[in-house]
């Protein structure tokens, strides 16, 4: 899995591309003023507990 750091301002312009990258397995770290503040990762459906 690859990890990419992206500034919030850049992420606003490229959200669709970042979501696609996350769907394909990328780990996207969102930064504000150069500091990590959030992570965009692929969604995994919770296991059915029935």
C-alpha positions in Angstrom: 0.0 0.0 0.0 1.3 3.4 -0.9 1.1 6.5 1.4 0.8 10.0 0.0 0.7 13.3 1.9 -1.6 15.9 0.5 -2.3 19.4 1.8 -5.9 20.3 2.6 -6.1 23.0 -0.1 -4.8 20.7 -2.8 -7.1 17.9 -1.6 -10.1 20.2 -2.1 -9.3 20.5 -5.7 -8.5 16.8 -6.2 -10.9 15.0 -3.9 -12.3 12.8 -6.6 -8.8 11.7 -7.6 -7.9 11.1 -4.0 -11.0 9.0 -3.4 -10.2 6.9 -6.4 -6.6 6.4 -5.2 -8.0 5.3 -1.8 -10.4 2.8 -3.5 -7.3 1.4 -5.2 -5.5 0.9 -1.9 -3.6 4.1 -1.4 -3.3 5.6 2.1 -3.8 9.4 1.8 -2.6 11.6 4.7 -4.2 15.0 4.7 -2.0 17.8 6.1 -2.6 21.3 7.3 0.4 23.6 7.6 2.6 20.6 6.9 1.2 18.5 9.8 -0.9 15.4 9.4 -4.5 15.9 10.5 -6.6 13.2 8.8 -6.3 10.0 6.8 -8.2 8.8 3.7 -8.1 5.0 3.5 -10.1 2.4 1.5 -13.5 1.6 3.0 -14.0 -2.0 4.2 -17.5 -3.4 4.8 -17.8 -4.5 8.4 -18.0 -8.3 8.9 -21.5 -9.6 9.3 -21.8 -10.6 13.0 -25.1 -12.6 12.7 
